[in-house]
Amino acid sequence: MSNLLKYIDHLQKKNALDLAFYPLTSLEKAIEANHVITCKENDEVAGYLWYGSARSGFDITIYQACVDYSARRRHLGWSMVKELIDIGKAVNSLGIRLRCASSSEANEFWKLIGFYCTRVSDGGLKRSRKINHWRTDLVQPLFTLPAEDPSVKKIDERGYTKKAKTMPTGDRFSRNHY
């Protein structure tokens, strides 16, 4: 396992309430396809942004973005998004979109850097939260999607923490089975 993959796994575990779970094999393929942008602080990786295909006439999807808690509020997240914007503009992508849990502090970040919320959908039943759908346009669209106020509903940790405490180690959904 590469050092970058180990670091991403570490950040996913530390931020499990905010990030969706993705298997390490999917992340490994994204790294091999150069679909992961990283930021550094003091010559060490401090965050990552995992994105989908950048194609002309389509949106780029951000699957995950995370900056280490101790390195937040230092423009590292913005530098990764700016790099993705440059990639998108180079291939004439229409925009960038992502989904973000309503309980995540990252919603404030996406709004501050110019993304707008296009809709709010229901999240999973276990956490009982909403999902904000964020977007930014890279080219002037013919029609602009109406902006919506993002949800700020907090996560209901009761069912989530109860399940996590009773889950045996080595379960196929835990990272201990790799």
Backbone as JSON, one array per atom type, in Angstrom:
{
  "sequence": "MSNLLKYIDHLQKKNALDLAFYPLTSLEKAIEANHVITCKENDEVAGYLWYGSARSGFDITIYQACVDYSARRRHLGWSMVKELIDIGKAVNSLGIRLRCASSSEANEFWKLIGFYCTRVSDGGLKRSRKINHWRTDLVQPLFTLPAEDPSVKKIDERGYTKKAKTMPTGDRFSRNHY",
  "N": [[0.86, -1.18, 0.0], [0.62, 2.18, -0.89], [2.19, 5.17, 0.45], [0.59, 7.44, 0.19], [-1.97, 6.35, -0.11], [-2.23, 5.11, 2.4], [-2.24, 7.41, 3.98], [-4.6, 8.71, 3.1], [-6.47, 6.79, 3.87], [-6.1, 6.98, 6.62], [-6.99, 9.67, 7.07], [-9.66, 9.36, 6.26], [-10.65, 7.65, 8.26], [-10.3, 9.28, 10.53], [-12.13, 11.27, 9.97], [-14.64, 10.12, 9.79], [-17.36, 10.64, 10.32], [-18.02, 12.68, 8.62], [-17.18, 12.0, 6.03], [-17.9, 9.89, 3.22], [-17.83, 6.32, 3.01], [-15.39, 4.67, 1.18], [-14.06, 1.91, -0.57], [-10.64, 0.85, -0.23], [-9.54, -0.11, -2.57], [-10.85, 1.29, -4.6], [-9.94, 3.88, -4.13], [-7.24, 3.47, -4.58], [-7.21, 2.92, -7.34], [-8.04, 5.43, -8.25], [-5.84, 7.0, -7.53], [-3.87, 5.85, -9.15], [-4.91, 6.6, -11.63], [-4.4, 9.26, -11.66], [-6.31, 10.95, -10.44], [-6.38, 12.19, -8.05], [-5.73, 14.93, -6.15], [-3.31, 16.49, -4.17], [-2.44, 18.36, -1.2], [0.19, 20.1, 0.44], [1.88, 20.62, 3.55], [4.61, 21.91, 5.16], [6.23, 20.21, 3.62], [4.89, 17.78, 3.8], [2.15, 15.62, 3.09], [-1.02, 17.04, 3.5], [-3.64, 16.92, 2.91], [-6.27, 15.87, 0.62], [-7.93, 15.66, -2.58], [-10.28, 13.96, -4.27], [-11.34, 13.24, -7.46], [-13.6, 12.76, -10.28], [-13.8, 11.88, -13.79], [-12.54, 14.31, -16.05], [-14.01, 15.87, -18.54], [-14.8, 17.27, -21.73], [-17.69, 19.24, -21.97], [-19.04, 18.09, -19.84], [-19.76, 17.79, -16.3], [-17.36, 17.82, -13.62], [-16.98, 15.56, -11.03], [-16.51, 15.78, -7.59], [-15.49, 13.4, -5.42], [-14.45, 12.99, -2.86], [-13.06, 15.19, -0.46], [-10.64, 16.33, 1.71], [-8.96, 17.95, 4.31], [-6.36, 17.76, 6.64], [-7.2, 18.22, 10.03], [-5.56, 19.88, 11.63], [-4.37, 21.45, 9.73], [-6.23, 23.02, 8.53], [-7.99, 25.97, 7.3], [-5.97, 27.37, 6.06], [-5.78, 27.9, 3.41], [-5.23, 25.63, 1.95], [-7.16, 23.8, 1.05], [-8.5, 25.4, -0.81], [-6.43, 25.73, -2.69], [-6.25, 23.16, -3.8], [-8.8, 22.91, -4.97], [-8.66, 25.0, -6.8], [-6.68, 24.01, -8.5], [-8.11, 21.87, -9.6], [-10.13, 23.29, -10.89], [-8.59, 24.54, -12.87], [-7.81, 22.26, -14.32], [-10.32, 21.42, -15.24], [-11.11, 23.64, -16.82], [-9.17, 23.51, -18.8], [-9.95, 21.32, -20.32], [-12.44, 22.01, -21.11], [-14.65, 21.47, -19.37], [-17.96, 21.64, -17.99], [-18.67, 22.3, -15.33], [-18.15, 21.93, -11.75], [-19.09, 19.58, -9.36], [-20.4, 18.37, -6.23], [-21.24, 16.39, -3.33], [-22.2, 17.0, 0.0], [-22.31, 16.28, 3.41], [-24.85, 17.5, 5.56], [-24.14, 17.98, 8.17], [-21.47, 18.56, 8.14], [-18.64, 20.69, 8.58], [-17.5, 21.53, 6.28], [-19.34, 22.57, 4.49], [-19.51, 25.31, 4.85], [-17.03, 26.08, 3.83], [-17.29, 25.38, 1.04], [-19.27, 27.16, 0.26], [-18.03, 29.64, 0.79], [-15.97, 29.69, -1.13], [-17.31, 30.06, -3.47], [-19.05, 28.13, -4.52], [-22.41, 26.98, -5.12], [-25.43, 25.87, -3.57], [-27.44, 23.48, -5.01], [-29.46, 21.7, -4.48], [-31.06, 19.9, -1.79], [-30.93, 16.77, -0.38], [-32.23, 13.71, 1.09], [-30.19, 12.02, 3.42], [-28.54, 9.01, 4.46], [-30.48, 6.62, 6.35], [-29.42, 5.71, 8.75], [-27.75, 7.71, 9.85], [-29.39, 9.86, 9.79], [-29.44, 12.45, 8.4], [-29.12, 15.3, 6.2], [-28.15, 15.81, 2.75], [-26.2, 18.09, 1.08], [-26.07, 19.42, -2.15], [-23.57, 20.67, -4.01], [-22.27, 23.08, -6.36], [-20.25, 24.58, -8.92], [-19.89, 26.72, -11.69], [-17.94, 26.37, -14.62], [-17.99, 27.36, -17.13], [-20.0, 29.86, -18.69], [-23.29, 29.18, -18.16], [-26.23, 28.36, -20.14], [-28.6, 28.21, -18.77], [-29.05, 28.85, -15.4], [-28.92, 26.9, -12.54], [-31.29, 27.09, -9.94], [-30.35, 28.47, -6.84], [-30.26, 27.05, -3.58], [-30.95, 27.14, -0.1], [-28.48, 25.73, 1.89], [-28.69, 22.75, 3.89], [-28.33, 22.58, 7.42], [-28.57, 20.59, 9.16], [-27.73, 18.6, 11.88], [-25.88, 15.59, 12.52], [-27.39, 12.55, 13.6], [-26.09, 10.88, 16.0], [-26.69, 8.73, 17.61], [-27.7, 6.15, 16.67], [-25.61, 5.54, 14.97], [-23.21, 5.47, 16.52], [-23.89, 3.48, 18.32], [-24.1, 1.24, 16.66], [-21.47, 1.14, 15.71], [-20.05, 0.5, 18.04], [-20.86, -2.1, 18.54], [-20.03, -3.51, 16.37], [-18.15, -6.21, 15.22], [-14.58, -6.57, 15.11], [-12.85, -6.99, 12.04], [-15.02, -7.26, 10.45], [-16.61, -7.31, 7.26], [-17.12, -4.75, 6.38], [-15.42, -3.12, 7.71], [-12.19, -1.56, 8.0], [-10.36, -3.34, 8.85], [-10.21, -5.76, 7.62], [-8.53, -5.86, 5.45]],
  "CA": [[0.0, 0.0, 0.0], [1.43, 3.39, -0.99], [2.09, 6.1, 1.58], [-0.56, 8.32, -0.03], [-3.17, 5.57, 0.19], [-2.27, 4.98, 3.86], [-2.63, 8.7, 4.54], [-6.02, 8.92, 2.79], [-7.2, 5.89, 4.77], [-6.01, 7.61, 7.95], [-7.89, 10.83, 7.11], [-11.04, 8.86, 6.19], [-11.0, 7.15, 9.58], [-10.4, 10.41, 11.45], [-13.27, 12.1, 9.6], [-15.66, 9.15, 9.38], [-18.71, 11.18, 10.41], [-18.23, 13.62, 7.51], [-16.85, 11.42, 4.73], [-18.51, 8.62, 2.82], [-16.89, 5.21, 3.0], [-15.01, 4.11, -0.11], [-13.04, 0.86, -0.42], [-9.28, 1.26, -0.58], [-9.25, -0.46, -3.97], [-11.34, 2.4, -5.43], [-9.0, 4.99, -3.95], [-5.99, 3.09, -5.24], [-7.42, 3.12, -8.78], [-8.07, 6.88, -8.48], [-4.46, 7.48, -7.45], [-3.2, 5.37, -10.37], [-5.45, 7.35, -12.77], [-4.1, 10.68, -11.4], [-7.54, 11.65, -10.1], [-6.26, 12.66, -6.67], [-4.89, 16.11, -5.97], [-2.93, 16.61, -2.77], [-1.83, 19.61, -0.76], [1.26, 19.81, 1.4], [2.29, 21.6, 4.55], [5.93, 21.51, 5.64], [6.66, 19.1, 2.75], [4.15, 16.55, 4.09], [0.77, 15.67, 2.6], [-1.92, 17.53, 4.54], [-5.02, 16.76, 2.45], [-6.44, 15.32, -0.72], [-9.19, 15.88, -3.28], [-10.47, 12.87, -5.23], [-12.34, 13.66, -8.44], [-13.88, 11.87, -11.4], [-13.32, 12.25, -15.12], [-12.63, 15.69, -16.54], [-14.29, 15.74, -19.97], [-15.45, 18.41, -22.37], [-19.14, 19.2, -22.01], [-19.59, 17.4, -18.67], [-19.29, 18.24, -14.99], [-16.4, 17.01, -12.88], [-17.52, 15.24, -9.72], [-15.59, 15.58, -6.48], [-15.98, 12.3, -4.59], [-14.04, 13.28, -1.49], [-12.03, 16.2, -0.24], [-10.4, 16.43, 3.14], [-7.7, 18.52, 4.77], [-6.11, 17.41, 8.04], [-7.8, 19.23, 10.91], [-4.55, 20.83, 12.1], [-3.91, 22.28, 8.61], [-7.37, 23.73, 7.93], [-8.03, 27.43, 7.33], [-4.69, 27.89, 5.57], [-5.9, 27.98, 1.95], [-4.82, 24.38, 1.3], [-8.33, 23.29, 0.34], [-8.72, 26.26, -1.98], [-5.41, 25.47, -3.7], [-6.61, 21.92, -4.51], [-9.96, 23.2, -5.81], [-8.16, 25.84, -7.9], [-6.01, 23.1, -9.44], [-9.16, 21.13, -10.3], [-10.76, 24.26, -11.81], [-7.68, 24.68, -14.01], [-7.92, 21.02, -15.1], [-11.63, 21.47, -15.9], [-11.1, 24.66, -17.88], [-8.28, 23.06, -19.88], [-10.65, 20.36, -21.18], [-13.78, 22.58, -21.35], [-15.72, 20.91, -18.54], [-19.01, 22.62, -17.72], [-18.67, 22.73, -13.94], [-17.69, 20.99, -10.73], [-20.17, 19.33, -8.41], [-20.09, 17.47, -5.13], [-22.25, 16.22, -2.29], [-21.59, 17.22, 1.31], [-23.23, 16.04, 4.52], [-25.31, 18.74, 6.18], [-23.48, 18.13, 9.47], [-20.06, 18.84, 7.93], [-18.18, 22.08, 8.55], [-17.04, 21.82, 4.92], [-20.36, 23.33, 3.77], [-19.1, 26.72, 4.92], [-15.91, 26.23, 2.89], [-17.76, 25.37, -0.34], [-20.0, 28.41, 0.02], [-17.07, 30.74, 0.79], [-15.15, 29.74, -2.34], [-18.12, 30.37, -4.64], [-19.99, 27.08, -4.93], [-23.77, 27.24, -4.66], [-26.19, 24.66, -3.29], [-28.5, 23.33, -6.0], [-30.57, 20.97, -3.86], [-30.81, 19.18, -0.55], [-31.6, 15.47, -0.43], [-32.12, 12.92, 2.32], [-29.01, 11.16, 3.56], [-28.87, 7.66, 4.91], [-31.36, 6.5, 7.51], [-28.65, 5.45, 9.96], [-27.25, 8.95, 10.42], [-30.51, 10.81, 9.79], [-28.98, 13.79, 8.04], [-29.37, 15.74, 4.83], [-26.98, 15.93, 1.88], [-26.21, 19.3, 0.27], [-25.47, 19.24, -3.47], [-22.88, 21.93, -4.33], [-21.84, 23.2, -7.75], [-19.73, 25.83, -9.46], [-19.86, 26.69, -13.15], [-16.66, 26.73, -15.22], [-18.35, 28.15, -18.31], [-21.28, 30.54, -18.5], [-24.35, 28.29, -18.62], [-27.42, 28.97, -20.73], [-29.55, 28.29, -17.68], [-28.43, 28.66, -14.1], [-29.75, 26.18, -11.58], [-31.62, 27.96, -8.81], [-29.64, 28.18, -5.59], [-31.1, 26.65, -2.46], [-30.25, 27.26, 1.17], [-27.99, 24.41, 2.31], [-29.14, 22.25, 5.19], [-27.34, 22.59, 8.5], [-29.02, 19.56, 10.08], [-26.64, 17.85, 12.48], [-25.99, 14.14, 12.44], [-27.93, 11.84, 14.75], [-25.03, 9.91, 16.26], [-27.13, 7.64, 18.49], [-27.7, 4.87, 15.96], [-24.31, 5.33, 14.35], [-22.22, 5.07, 17.52], [-24.33, 2.2, 18.87], [-23.73, 0.23, 15.67], [-20.01, 1.08, 15.65], [-19.55, -0.16, 19.24], [-21.18, -3.51, 18.52], [-19.5, -4.14, 15.17], [-16.93, -6.95, 15.53], [-13.44, -6.25, 14.25], [-12.72, -7.94, 10.96], [-16.24, -7.25, 9.66], [-16.27, -7.0, 5.87], [-17.27, -3.32, 6.14], [-14.4, -2.39, 8.45], [-10.91, -1.53, 7.3], [-9.46, -4.32, 9.44], [-10.2, -7.0, 6.85], [-7.57, -5.78, 4.35]],
  "C": [[0.9, 1.24, 0.0], [1.22, 4.28, 0.24], [0.88, 7.02, 1.43], [-1.86, 7.59, 0.31], [-3.32, 5.37, 1.71], [-2.74, 6.28, 4.5], [-4.12, 8.99, 4.3], [-6.88, 8.04, 3.69], [-7.23, 6.47, 6.18], [-6.98, 8.79, 8.07], [-9.35, 10.39, 7.04], [-11.5, 8.37, 7.56], [-11.19, 8.29, 10.57], [-11.65, 11.25, 11.21], [-14.46, 11.25, 9.16], [-17.08, 9.71, 9.44], [-19.03, 12.11, 9.25], [-18.05, 12.99, 6.14], [-17.61, 10.13, 4.48], [-17.43, 7.54, 2.84], [-16.65, 4.75, 1.58], [-13.97, 3.02, 0.12], [-11.67, 1.37, -0.86], [-8.94, 0.93, -2.02], [-9.72, 0.66, -4.91], [-10.4, 3.59, -5.33], [-7.67, 4.71, -4.64], [-6.08, 3.29, -6.75], [-7.43, 4.61, -9.12], [-6.66, 7.47, -8.44], [-3.7, 7.09, -8.71], [-3.64, 6.16, -11.6], [-5.17, 8.85, -12.65], [-5.36, 11.5, -11.18], [-7.56, 12.07, -8.64], [-5.27, 13.81, -6.65], [-4.56, 16.19, -4.48], [-2.42, 18.02, -2.48], [-0.8, 19.25, 0.3], [1.46, 20.98, 2.35], [3.58, 21.08, 5.16], [6.42, 20.25, 4.93], [6.01, 17.76, 3.09], [2.73, 16.72, 3.6], [-0.14, 16.06, 3.76], [-3.39, 17.4, 4.13], [-5.06, 16.22, 1.05], [-7.82, 15.7, -1.26], [-9.26, 14.82, -4.36], [-11.61, 13.25, -6.16], [-12.49, 12.64, -9.55], [-13.32, 12.4, -12.7], [-13.52, 13.73, -15.41], [-12.77, 15.61, -18.05], [-15.0, 16.98, -20.48], [-16.96, 18.21, -22.39], [-19.81, 18.51, -20.84], [-19.07, 18.05, -17.39], [-18.23, 17.29, -14.46], [-17.02, 16.78, -11.5], [-16.39, 15.09, -8.71], [-16.21, 14.49, -5.61], [-15.65, 12.52, -3.13], [-13.0, 14.38, -1.5], [-11.87, 16.33, 1.27], [-9.02, 17.03, 3.38], [-7.56, 18.16, 6.24], [-6.56, 18.56, 8.93], [-6.78, 20.29, 11.33], [-4.07, 21.77, 10.99], [-5.05, 23.07, 7.96], [-7.24, 25.23, 8.13], [-6.69, 28.07, 6.92], [-4.64, 27.91, 4.05], [-5.45, 26.71, 1.23], [-5.96, 23.78, 0.5], [-8.59, 24.08, -0.93], [-7.68, 25.98, -3.06], [-5.71, 24.18, -4.47], [-7.79, 22.15, -5.44], [-9.53, 24.04, -7.01], [-7.45, 24.99, -8.95], [-7.04, 22.3, -10.25], [-9.9, 22.05, -11.27], [-9.89, 24.43, -13.05], [-7.73, 23.44, -14.91], [-9.23, 21.04, -15.9], [-11.68, 22.47, -17.03], [-10.24, 24.23, -19.06], [-8.98, 22.08, -20.83], [-12.09, 20.8, -21.47], [-14.9, 21.85, -20.62], [-16.71, 22.0, -18.21], [-18.95, 23.17, -16.3], [-18.1, 21.66, -13.04], [-18.83, 20.83, -9.75], [-19.71, 18.34, -7.35], [-21.28, 17.38, -4.2], [-21.55, 16.34, -0.95], [-22.64, 17.04, 2.4], [-23.59, 17.36, 5.2], [-24.61, 19.01, 7.5], [-22.02, 18.53, 9.34], [-19.76, 20.34, 7.94], [-17.74, 22.5, 7.15], [-18.07, 22.61, 4.12], [-20.02, 24.82, 3.74], [-17.97, 27.0, 3.93], [-16.4, 26.31, 1.46], [-18.49, 26.66, -0.68], [-19.03, 29.59, -0.09], [-16.24, 30.83, -0.49], [-15.98, 29.85, -3.61], [-19.0, 29.27, -5.17], [-21.38, 27.48, -4.45], [-24.52, 25.92, -4.52], [-27.35, 24.58, -4.26], [-29.7, 22.55, -5.46], [-30.1, 20.31, -2.58], [-31.59, 17.88, -0.62], [-31.44, 14.76, 0.91], [-30.85, 12.09, 2.28], [-29.46, 9.77, 3.98], [-29.73, 7.67, 6.16], [-30.57, 6.37, 8.81], [-28.2, 6.74, 10.63], [-28.3, 10.05, 10.47], [-30.05, 12.24, 9.54], [-29.36, 14.1, 6.6], [-28.05, 15.82, 4.07], [-27.16, 17.18, 1.03], [-25.47, 19.01, -1.04], [-24.9, 20.59, -3.9], [-22.39, 21.9, -5.78], [-21.18, 24.55, -7.98], [-19.63, 25.65, -10.96], [-18.47, 27.11, -13.64], [-16.84, 27.51, -16.51], [-19.72, 28.78, -18.04], [-22.4, 29.65, -19.03], [-25.49, 29.06, -19.29], [-28.49, 29.18, -19.67], [-28.81, 28.03, -16.38], [-29.4, 27.93, -13.18], [-30.07, 27.11, -10.41], [-30.87, 27.51, -7.56], [-30.65, 27.87, -4.5], [-30.29, 26.83, -1.18], [-29.78, 25.87, 1.59], [-28.53, 24.04, 3.68], [-28.0, 22.33, 6.19], [-27.72, 21.54, 9.56], [-27.83, 18.75, 10.58], [-26.93, 16.35, 12.39], [-26.6, 13.59, 13.73], [-26.97, 10.69, 15.03], [-25.5, 8.71, 17.08], [-27.07, 6.29, 17.81], [-26.34, 4.54, 15.38], [-23.3, 4.83, 15.37], [-22.6, 3.74, 18.16], [-23.9, 1.07, 17.94], [-22.21, 0.04, 15.66], [-19.45, 0.34, 16.86], [-19.79, -1.66, 19.2], [-20.61, -4.25, 17.32], [-18.22, -4.9, 15.51], [-15.79, -6.53, 14.61], [-13.31, -7.35, 13.21], [-13.99, -8.06, 10.13], [-15.89, -6.83, 8.24], [-16.44, -5.52, 5.55], [-16.25, -2.5, 6.93], [-13.11, -2.4, 7.65], [-9.95, -2.6, 7.84], [-9.39, -5.61, 8.63], [-9.2, -6.98, 5.7], [-6.27, -6.45, 4.73]]
}
